[in-house]
Amino acid sequence: MGHFEHLLGGKETKLFDPQDPSSGKGAEVLDASVIKRGDRWWMYLAGQSHGYGATQIYSAAPDPGARLSPAGWKLTRDETGELMPLAGRSASRAWDGNGGRHCPA
């Protein structure tokens, strides 16, 4: 059994499945980094809001004060329900190769 398999009972757990309509319009997010800021867990992910196009960085979080768990994560969305990238492409500079957003870690 791998290092973290005991947390999930040895089963694969998909948090955001592009085939699941609740993930939203084919959104494909991956390469997660998880951190705790204050009393809230945050996940930062690379992906595309509709499964294609330029890679962006997105965030997700469970409700404030929730314990770390594979369940309860909600992708950050705007008022229309679209995935909301953390920074627009206009924020690109030489440090990220003018748009090289492939892994938040």
N, C-alpha and C positions, 0 to 999 in steps of 0.2 A: 504494500500500500504506500502511495506517495506521501510526501510531507503534509499536504493539506487535505487528502482524501477523507480523513476522519471527520472533517467539518461538514462534509456533504454526504456522508454515508457511502462514499465510493461511487456516486452517481454523477453524471454530467448534468449541470444545471445551466440552462440558457437564461440569461437575464433579459436580453433584448434580441428577440428572434425576428429577422426581417420577414419571415413568412407569417408572423403573428400580426394581425391587424392592429392590436393594441400598441405595438411598437411604432406604428404610424407610417403609412404610405411607402413601405419598403425601405425604411431607414436602416442603414447598415453601419453599426458602430462596433469598434473593436479596440484592442491594444489598451486596455484600461489601466489607469493608475488610481489607487484609492488612498485618500488621506483623511485625517480628522482635523477640522478647523473649529475650534471652540467645542461646542457639544454636538456638532453635526458632522456626519460622514459625507464625503464628496467623492465622486468618481469622475475622472476626466478621460475622454475617449476620442479616438480619431475616427473619422468616417464621412459618409455622404448622407445627406438628409433624405434623398430619394434613391439611394443605392448606386448612384453614378455621379460623375462630375469631380470637381476639385475636392481634395481632402480638407476637412475642417476639424477643429477641436470643439467638442461638445462637453456638457456636464450633466450629471445626474446625481440625485440625492434621495435618501428616504426622508420621511417626516422628521422635523427637528426632535432631537432627543432619542430617536430610535436606535436600538442596538445594531451592531454590524451583523448583517444577515444577507443571504442571497435573495431574499424576497423584499418587496416594498420599494425598490428603486424606481424613481420617476425621472425621465429625461427632461431637461429644462426646455420649455417651449415658449414661444411668443403668444400674444393674445389671439392669434388666428389658429394656434395649434401646431405651427411649424417648428421644427427643431431650431433652436437658437444658438448659432456659433458663438464662442467666447469672444472672438475678435474677428472683425471683417478682414477681407483680403487687403484692404487699404492699409492695414496695420503691418503688412509684411515689410521686412527690411533685410539687409544682408545677413543678419544673424540667423534667419530661418531659410536662407536661400531664396528669398523673395517668394515664399509660399510653400516651402517644404514642410507641411504639417502631417507627418505620418505616424508619430508616436508621442503622446504627451509626456512619457517618461524621459 
